[in-house]
Amino acid sequence: MNDSIFGTRRGTAPAPISILDFAMAGKGVSAREALRDSIELAKLVDRRGFTRYWVAEHHSMPGVTTSSPAMLLARLVGETQRIRLGAGGMMLPNFPPLVVAEQFGLLASFAPGRIDLGIGRAPGTDMNTAAALRRGQTGAEDFPAQFKELLHFLDGDFPGGHRYKQAGVYAVPGPTQDQENGIERSFQRPPVWLLGSSDYSARMAAKLGFPFAFAAHLADQNVMYALEAYRENFRPSAVLDRPYVISSFGVMAADDELEARRQAWAYSHAMMRMTMRRSFVVPTPQEAAQYNYSSAEQSAMQMWNDKIMSGTGEQVTEKLNAWQGRVEADELMILNLGHSQQAIYRSTELIADAYGMPDNILE
């Protein structure tokens, strides 16, 4: 059993609380500014006792700066002290499994016991960009085979007849490096999570006995069905002896309820644009409020806005508690959704305050 998978509940939160971040670059915000502010956000959640800080993989999206989770996490290792850092997630079809194993083996060697590897099967972008990432190969990949290969690279345990075993192909850093160098095993494989917004990865995680993270901020309508499928079909493994679920939700808290709604509406505008095959750009709240929406745009906006829990810190935590009462997740992960990183930082502070989380757990 990998005890590092589990989180710790702080204050009055109904479950351990973690953060998912996109390094949001709203209109008028540079990548440099977005990344600078995400570093500050990671420091904040480290101090306040959040369990994890995960970054997502997205491509060709001007409003999102996390195209390379591994590179951002490498910087955050030196900026934080205790919080678990991870990818939420790496989109495995975009990479050879060996590349992912080596990137996260390196991170795990930088920060033993603090790295998580979340794996997804979606492209994290549009299909044209996916074709560029995958050198034109956008057909149906064998995701279970890719995932199995990734685990073999992380564990250094390809069977004797496998071509990689025979040819001496292995991930560095990794357990085989220790063995080849004649030292006692020092490599700690990062915990691997399966991610999803439907029941596909839920059932796969259950079959393998792995932890599962559900993206309710994208598909809250599917959350109950997917978690039920995961829990009912879970098979204990060397990784877990019982199911462990993270459910992520979109939130936006502000000192003023109206400002929270304005920030959330601006993010919903970007999601509306993406739904209609336009570039993902988060306008300022003023621009979003003044935009002349068509009926189709208004409908798409409302659909996405309904998925975001906005309001004061107390109002947002009440809504999170209500969702937790339904899903009974082992851990909640929040994605603060607005135009600016300053608003996202403040939202995180207000939610931590509302739950009575420590001011500075590092002291």
C-alpha positions in Angstrom: 0.0 0.0 0.0 1.3 3.4 -1.0 0.4 5.6 2.0 1.7 8.8 0.2 -1.5 8.6 -1.9 -3.7 9.8 1.0 -4.3 13.4 2.0 -4.8 15.1 5.4 -8.0 17.0 6.2 -7.3 20.5 7.6 -9.6 22.8 9.5 -13.3 22.2 8.9 -12.9 21.0 5.3 -15.0 17.8 4.8 -12.0 16.1 3.1 -8.4 16.9 2.2 -8.3 19.8 -0.2 -6.0 20.2 -3.2 -5.4 22.6 -6.1 -5.5 22.2 -9.8 -3.9 25.1 -11.8 -3.7 26.1 -15.4 -1.4 29.1 -15.0 -4.2 31.2 -16.4 -3.2 34.0 -18.8 -6.3 36.1 -19.3 -6.4 38.7 -21.9 -3.7 41.3 -21.3 -1.6 38.8 -19.2 1.7 37.5 -20.5 3.0 33.9 -20.0 5.8 35.3 -17.8 3.2 37.0 -15.5 1.0 33.9 -15.4 3.8 31.6 -14.5 5.2 34.1 -11.9 1.8 34.2 -10.2 1.3 30.4 -10.3 4.6 30.1 -8.4 3.2 32.4 -5.8 0.0 30.4 -5.7 2.0 27.2 -5.1 3.8 28.8 -2.2 0.5 29.9 -0.7 -1.1 26.5 -0.8 2.1 25.0 0.6 1.8 27.3 3.6 -1.9 26.8 4.0 -1.9 23.0 4.3 -3.4 22.0 1.0 -2.6 18.4 0.1 -1.5 18.7 -3.6 -0.8 21.2 -6.3 -1.3 19.7 -9.7 -0.9 21.4 -13.1 -2.8 20.3 -16.2 -1.4 19.7 -19.7 -3.0 21.9 -22.5 -1.8 23.0 -25.9 -2.6 25.8 -28.4 -4.6 27.7 -25.8 -3.7 31.3 -25.3 -5.5 31.4 -22.0 -3.5 28.5 -20.5 0.3 28.4 -19.9 0.7 24.8 -18.7 1.8 23.2 -21.9 4.7 21.3 -20.1 3.7 20.2 -16.6 7.1 18.5 -16.0 9.0 21.8 -16.6 6.7 23.8 -14.4 6.9 21.2 -11.6 10.7 21.2 -11.8 10.6 24.9 -10.9 8.0 24.4 -8.2 10.1 21.7 -6.5 12.5 24.4 -5.4 9.8 26.9 -4.5 7.8 24.7 -2.1 8.6 22.6 0.9 6.0 20.0 1.8 3.1 20.0 -0.6 2.8 17.2 -3.1 3.4 18.3 -6.7 1.9 16.6 -9.7 0.5 16.5 -13.2 -3.3 16.5 -13.5 -2.4 15.2 -15.9 0.0 14.1 -18.5 -1.9 13.1 -21.7 -0.2 9.8 -22.4 -1.2 9.5 -26.1 0.8 12.7 -26.7 4.1 11.1 -25.6 6.1 7.9 -25.8 5.7 6.2 -22.3 9.5 6.3 -21.9 9.5 10.1 -22.1 6.9 10.4 -19.3 8.7 7.8 -17.2 12.0 9.7 -17.5 10.5 13.1 -16.9 8.7 12.0 -13.7 11.6 9.8 -12.6 13.7 12.9 -12.7 11.1 14.9 -10.7 10.8 12.1 -8.2 14.6 12.1 -7.7 14.5 15.9 -7.2 11.8 15.6 -4.5 11.4 12.0 -3.3 7.9 11.4 -1.8 6.4 14.6 -3.2 5.6 13.9 -6.8 2.3 12.6 -8.3 1.8 11.4 -11.9 -1.7 11.7 -13.2 -2.3 10.1 -16.5 -5.1 11.0 -19.0 -6.0 9.7 -22.5 -7.5 12.9 -24.0 -5.3 15.1 -26.2 -5.7 18.2 -24.0 -6.2 20.3 -27.1 -8.0 20.2 -30.5 -7.3 17.4 -33.0 -5.2 19.6 -35.4 -2.8 20.3 -32.5 -2.9 16.7 -31.4 -1.8 15.8 -34.9 1.2 18.1 -34.6 2.1 16.7 -31.2 1.8 13.1 -32.4 3.3 13.7 -35.9 0.1 13.1 -37.6 -0.9 9.9 -35.7 -4.4 10.8 -34.4 -6.1 7.5 -34.7 -7.3 5.4 -31.8 -4.3 4.5 -29.7 -4.1 1.5 -27.4 -4.3 3.4 -24.2 -4.2 0.4 -21.9 -1.1 -0.9 -23.6 0.6 2.5 -23.4 -0.3 2.7 -19.7 1.1 -0.8 -19.1 4.3 0.1 -20.8 4.6 3.3 -18.7 4.3 1.3 -15.5 7.0 -1.2 -16.7 9.4 1.7 -17.3 8.6 3.2 -13.9 9.1 -0.1 -12.1 11.9 -1.5 -14.2 10.1 -4.8 -14.5 9.6 -5.7 -18.2 9.4 -9.5 -18.5 12.5 -11.4 -19.7 11.3 -11.9 -23.2 10.2 -8.3 -23.8 12.2 -6.5 -26.5 13.0 -3.6 -24.2 14.3 -6.0 -21.6 16.5 -7.8 -24.1 17.8 -4.6 -25.6 18.5 -2.9 -22.3 16.1 0.0 -22.7 15.0 1.5 -19.4 14.0 4.8 -17.8 16.7 7.0 -16.2 16.3 7.9 -13.4 14.6 4.7 -12.4 15.1 1.4 -10.5 17.1 -0.2 -13.3 19.7 2.6 -13.0 20.2 1.7 -9.4 20.6 -1.9 -10.2 23.1 -1.3 -13.1 25.1 1.0 -10.9 25.3 -1.6 -8.1 23.6 0.4 -5.4 20.7 -0.3 -3.1 17.5 0.8 -4.7 17.0 4.5 -4.0 14.4 5.4 -6.6 10.9 6.0 -5.4 8.3 5.7 -8.1 5.8 8.5 -8.0 2.2 7.4 -7.3 0.3 7.0 -10.6 -3.3 8.2 -10.9 -5.8 7.6 -13.7 -7.8 10.7 -14.6 -11.0 11.1 -16.5 -14.4 12.8 -17.1 -16.3 9.6 -17.9 -16.5 6.0 -16.7 -13.7 4.7 -19.0 -10.7 5.6 -16.8 -12.9 5.0 -13.7 -13.3 1.3 -14.7 -9.7 1.0 -15.8 -8.5 2.4 -12.4 -10.9 0.0 -10.6 -9.6 -3.0 -12.5 -6.0 -2.2 -11.8 -6.5 -1.1 -8.2 -5.3 2.5 -8.8 -6.4 5.8 -7.4 -8.8 7.8 -9.6 -9.3 11.5 -10.2 -12.6 12.7 -11.8 -12.8 16.1 -13.6 -16.2 17.3 -12.3 -15.2 20.8 -13.4 -15.7 19.5 -17.0 -18.5 16.9 -16.6 -20.3 17.3 -13.2 -23.2 15.4 -14.8 -21.1 12.3 -15.0 -19.5 12.3 -11.6 -21.9 10.1 -9.7 -22.0 7.5 -12.4 -18.2 7.3 -12.8 -17.5 7.2 -9.1 -20.1 4.4 -8.6 -18.5 2.4 -11.4 -15.0 2.9 -9.8 -16.1 1.9 -6.3 -18.2 -1.1 -7.4 -15.6 -2.6 -9.6 -12.5 -1.8 -7.5 -10.0 -4.6 -7.1 -7.4 -4.3 -4.3 -3.8 -4.2 -5.5 -0.3 -3.7 -4.2 -1.0 0.1 -4.7 -4.3 0.4 -2.9 -6.4 -1.9 -0.7 -9.5 0.3 -1.1 -10.8 2.9 -3.6 -9.4 6.4 -3.4 -11.1 9.2 -5.3 -10.3 12.8 -6.0 -13.1 14.9 -7.5 -12.2 18.3 -8.9 -14.6 21.3 -9.1 -14.5 24.7 -10.6 -14.7 27.6 -8.1 -14.3 31.3 -7.8 -14.4 33.1 -4.4 -14.0 36.8 -3.9 -14.5 39.3 -1.1 -17.6 40.5 -3.0 -20.2 38.0 -4.4 -20.7 40.1 -7.5 -17.0 40.2 -8.3 -16.8 36.4 -8.0 -19.6 36.0 -10.5 -18.0 38.5 -12.9 -14.7 36.5 -12.8 -16.5 33.2 -13.3 -18.5 34.6 -16.2 -15.3 35.7 -17.9 -14.0 32.2 -17.7 -17.3 30.8 -19.0 -16.9 33.1 -22.0 -13.6 31.4 -22.8 -15.2 28.0 -22.5 -18.0 29.1 -24.8 -15.5 30.2 -27.4 -13.7 26.8 -27.2 -17.1 25.0 -27.5 -17.7 26.9 -30.7 -14.2 26.1 -32.1 -12.7 29.5 -31.4 -9.5 30.2 -29.5 -9.6 29.8 -25.8 -9.1 33.4 -24.5 -10.4 34.6 -21.1 -11.6 38.2 -21.5 -11.6 40.8 -18.7 -14.8 40.7 -16.6 -15.7 44.1 -18.2 -15.4 42.8 -21.7 -17.4 39.7 -20.9 -20.2 41.8 -19.3 -20.4 44.1 -22.3 -20.3 41.4 -25.0 -23.4 41.1 -27.2 -24.2 37.3 -27.0 -26.2 35.4 -29.5 -28.8 33.0 -28.2 -26.4 30.0 -28.9 -23.5 31.8 -27.2 -25.7 32.6 -24.2 -26.8 29.0 -23.9 -23.2 27.7 -24.0 -22.1 30.4 -21.5 -24.8 29.4 -19.0 -24.0 25.7 -19.3 -20.4 26.3 -18.4 -21.1 29.0 -15.8 -23.5 26.6 -14.0 -20.5 24.3 -13.3 -18.6 27.0 -11.4 -19.3 27.5 -7.7 -18.9 31.3 -7.2 -19.5 33.7 -4.3 -17.8 34.6 -1.1 -15.5 32.2 0.6 -18.3 31.0 2.9 -20.7 30.6 0.0 -18.2 28.6 -2.1 -17.4 26.2 0.8 -21.1 25.6 1.5 -21.5 24.6 -2.2 -18.4 22.4 -2.0 -19.7 20.8 1.2 -23.0 20.1 -0.5 -21.3 18.4 -3.5 -19.1 16.4 -1.1 -22.2 15.2 0.7 -23.3 13.7 -2.6 -20.0 12.3 -4.0 -18.2 11.4 -0.8 -14.8 11.9 -2.4 -11.7 11.0 -0.4 -10.2 14.3 -1.5 -11.5 17.4 -3.2 -9.5 19.3 -5.7 -10.5 22.9 -6.6 -9.7 24.8 -9.8 -10.1 28.5 -9.3 -11.6 29.9 -12.6 -11.3 33.6 -13.5 -9.5 36.1 -15.6 -6.5 37.0 -13.5 -4.1 35.1 -11.3 -4.6 37.7 -8.7 -8.3 36.8 -8.5 -7.3 33.1 -8.4 -4.8 33.7 -5.6 -7.4 35.6 -3.6 -10.1 32.9 -4.2 -7.7 30.3 -2.8 -7.0 32.4 0.3 -10.7 33.0 1.0 -11.6 29.3 0.7 -8.7 28.4 3.0 -9.9 31.0 5.5 -13.5 29.8 5.3 -12.4 26.2 6.1 -10.2 27.5 9.0 -7.0 26.0 7.4 -3.7 27.0 9.1 -2.2 30.3 8.3 1.3 28.8 7.9 1.7 25.1 8.4 5.4 25.4 7.6 6.2 27.3 10.9 
